[in-house]
Amino acid sequence: MILRLTEGDLAPVACLDGGINTCSRRDECSTLFVWEKIYKAVNEVVDNITLLDIVRNASDNYVI
């Protein structure tokens, strides 16, 4: 949630911003499936990591 608030949408390409692809070339785009998979993977990671996870993973000398 914090990452999305500070960075906005995490889409790797503009045509996927907001989760709805309105690009007029989407039906002929040969790389769209790649960008959709990357977008899904990024969201899966971001949606399943909490601040507590980061704190638990941090070394003793790291300050958030």
Summary of the structure (lengths in Angstrom):
residues: 64
radius of gyration: 15.7
end to end distance: 16.1
largest distance: 51.0
contacts: 111
relative contact order: 0.14
helix: 55%
strand: 0%
